[in-house]
Amino acid sequence: MKARTVLGAALGTVGGAVLGNRLLKRRAGDLETPLVGIERTYRWRGIETQYTVAGDPNDPDMLLLHGVYAGASSHEFESLVDRLAENYHVYAVDLPGFGRSERPPLVYSATLYAEFVRDFASEVTDAPIVVASSLSGTFAVEAADETDFECLVLICPTGETADERPWVRTLLRTPIVGTTLYNLLASKPSIRSFYDRDGYYDSDRIDPATVRYAWESAHQPGARYAPASFAAGTLDPDFDLETELAALETPTTLVWGRDAELVPLRDGRDLAAAADLDLVVIDYATQLPHAEHPDKFVEYLSAELPRADIED
């Protein structure tokens, strides 16, 4: 009788998890285009990736690369695209596995993303200025050796997020248990906590629409596969970021939120010193200084970037 009771409870738990996962998927619905501009598709190795183009084609190209986390997408640059499009030909892409791009059940890696950045920049843009957030900064650095970039602007780049734990990726990729665990990690409270703890200095600046869009993005079909690799530490590059930046010939500037904790300012200072790079520090900001203070960020671009003529 006890065994039968335990089995019944287990089946009930599994059934509840399956039902809950299906309901979340239905509630998320289709993901709307988050940015002002023209939406286009770039087919890469059989994967349809979505990107938005805005601005005058005669202006310098600028490629925006969002960070990597559950719910990540080009929406990260929502407050910047219209400003930047006044003087740049802006490309804001959803990386494979994120946003409105397809999310096949691949084993995602840093090399895969670096190759995507290289191919997208070479085939779609013309010697772009690359603005890359967090871990995507390392993808851009790796791609820069074989790609014609005008310059790099790296926002709180990091080469080490966690010790490599492939078992985490395997667990999160499982159909029932993995989906259930992922849905907990990608819940609205969890996403809000990420923005509050590591994304924004002032929680009052967190737009509920931003949380909502990230949640919807995090619950699209196949959404757990890329974050599973991130959580397992397998999206970290195989190189030392300081060494790679020091050897890089592409002009590069670092941008940091003064109060960042996930990737603290001291890391930025160490990188800048080791590679002899300029470091721009934005006050009252953490991991997403460009999203929290778009005017300050654009003011930096207007003053520092080559061939730019932005009026704040």
N, C-alpha and C positions, 0 to 999 in steps of 0.2 A: 504493500500500500504506500509506504514512504517513497519507494523508488518511482512508483506511478505518479505520485504527487510532485516529486522533483522534476520528472520528465514533462509533466503537464505545465509546470511553471516555466520550464526552459522553453518549451514550444510557444507558450504564450508570450514570453519575452522576445523571442525571435520574430514571431508574427507581428508584435507591436512595433519592433524596430523596422521591419520591412514596410509596414503601413505608414509609419512616421516618415521614413525616407521618401516614399512615393508622394506623400502629401506636400513635403517641402519642395520637391521637384516641381510639382504642379503650381504651387504658390509663387515660385520664382518667375515662371513665365518666360517669354522671349525677352532678350536683352536689347534695349533701345540704344540707338547711336547716341553717345554722350556728348559729342563735341560739335561745334559749329564748323561746317565745311562740307566737302564732297567725300562721300564714303566710297572706297574702292577695295578691290580684292587682289591680293598677291598670292598666287599659288606656288608653294615652295615644297618640293619633295612630296607632292601629293596632299599637302595640308593647305586648306584655304585660310589665309590670314587676312584680317580686316585692318584697314588703316584709313585715317581721315586726312585730307589735304585741304589746306587753307592758305590764302594769301596769293600774291602776284607771282606767277612763274618766273618773272624776270628778276625777282629778288633772290638773295642767297638762300640756298636750301638749308633747312634745319630739321634734324631728325630727333624726335622725343621718344625716349625709352623709359617706360614705367618700371617701378621696382617689382620685387617678387615677394608675394605673400598671398594668403587666401583672400580671394576677392579682388586681386590686383587687376588693373586695366589702364587704358589710356585716359580714363576718367581722372586719374591723378593730376592731369594737366588741364582740367576743365577750366580753371580760372586763368589760364595763361594763353591758351591758343588764340583767342581773339586779339589779345594784346600783341602777341608775337607776330600774328599774321599781318599786322599793319606794315611791317618792314621785312618780313621773311616769308619764304615759301615753306610752310610748316608741314611736316609729315609726322603724325602721331599714330603709332602702330600698336596693336594688341599683339603681344608676343604669342607664339604657338602655345596652346594650353591655357590661355587667359582671355578675359574679355569676350569679344565677339568672334574671335578666331576659333578655329576647330581645336578640339582637345582629345586627340586620339590617345589610346592607352600605351604610350611610349614610355621607355625608361629615359626621362629627360636628364640632360647633363649640361654642364657649363660649355663643353665643346659644341654641343648641338646649338645652343643659343648664340654662341660666338659666330658660328658658321651662318646662322640665320641673319644676324646683324650684318655680317660681311656681304652676303648675297643680296639682301634687301637694299643696302646702301649702294652697292655697285650697280644693281639692275634697275632700281627705281629712282634714286636720287643722284645728284651731281655734286660730288665733293662736299658733303653736308657738314655743317656744324652739328655735333652730336651732344645732346643734353641727356645724360643717363642718371637714373636714380638708384642708389643703393647697390644691390648685387648686380644689376644690369650694367653698372659702371665697369665691372670686371669683364663682362662680355664684350663691351665696346673696346676696352684696352686690348683684349686678345685679338679682336678683329682688326685693330688699327694697323697691325704689322703688314696686312695684305690688302688694305683698303685705303682709298684716298679720302681722308677726312680733313676738312679745313682746320678743325680744332676739336678738343673734347672739353666739355664742362661736366664734371663728375660730382654729383650731389651725395655726400656721405657714402662714398664707395667702401665696400668691405670685401675682403677676400676670405674671411673666415666667419662662418655663421654658427657652426656646430661641428662636433666630432662626427665623423662619418658613421652612420648607423643604418645600413641597408635593411635591417629587419623592420625599421619603422616604415620605410617605403613599402615593403611587402605587406605589412599589416594594414596600412591605410588603403592599399589597392584591393583588399579582399572585398567581395560583393556586399556582405551584410555587416559584419563587424567593422570593417574598414570604413564603409559608408556612414555607419552610425557614429563612429568616433570622429570622422571628418566633419559631419554635420554639427557635432558639439563644438569642435574647434572653429567652425565657420558660422557659428550662430551670431545673431545680431549683437547680443551682449559681448561676445568675444571680440567681434570686429570693432565695436565701440571702444572696448577696453584697449585694443591695440592702438587705435587713434589717440585715445586719451593718455595712454602710458608712454608711447614711443613716437607717435606721429605729430602731435600738436603740443605746443607749450601751453596754450590757453584753450581749455576744453570748450569754452563758449564759441570758439571759431569752428567747431566741428559741425558741419551742416548735416542735419538728419538725412537729407537727400543723398549725401555722400555715403553715409552708412548703408542706406537702403540700396544704392546702386552696387556697392561692394558685396552686399549680401546676395543680391540677385545674380551678380557675376559668379559668386562662389557656389551657386547652386544650379549652374547650367550642366547639361549632360557632359560627363567626363571631367568635371571641374576638379576632382580630387587628385588626378594623376600628377600634374606638375607640382602642386604644393606638397605632395607626398615625397617627391624627390628633394624638394627644398627642406622639409622637416627632417629628412634623413641625412642632410649635410652633403648630398651628392651633387649639388649645383655649385659648390665652391670650386674655384679654379685650381688647376694643378700647379700653378706658379705662385711665387711670392710677389704680392702686389707692389711692395716697395721697389724690389729689383726690376720688375717689369716697367714700372713708371719711370724709373731712372734711365732705362735704356730706350724708352719710347721717343721717337723723333717728332711725333705729332704734338703741337702746342697744347698744353693741358692746364686747366685750372680746377682747383677743388673748391667746393662750396659746402659750408657746414653750418648747422644750427648750433648756436653756442651752448645750449642746454641739452644737446643730444646725449642720451645714455646708452641706447642700444649699440651705437657706434660713436663713442665719445669724442669730443673735440681733440683730446690729446692724441688720438689716432690720426686725426687730420693733420695735426702739427708734425707728428712723426713722419707721415707720408710726404708732406710738403718739404720738410728739411732733408729727408733722404733723397728725394728726387729733384730738389731745387725747383719746386713749383709754387705758383701763387696760391694763396689760401684766402678765400673770402668768407668771413664769418657774419652770419645774420643773427642779430640779437632776438631774444624772446622767441626762439624757435628750437625745434628738436630735429627729428628725422626727416620731416617734410617741409623744410623752410620755404620752398617754392610754392607749395600749396597753401601754407598759412600766411605767407607774406608775398603774394605775387607782384605787388608794385615794387617792393624792394628788390626782388629778384630781377625783374625787368630793368630796373634802374641800373643794376650791376651790368646786365647784358649791354645796355645802351652805352655804357662807359668803357667796357673792356673788350668786347668782341670785335674781331676784324671785319671790315666791310659792312659794319652795321650803322644804321642811322635811325635809331629809335628815339622817339620823343615820348617821355613819360607822361 
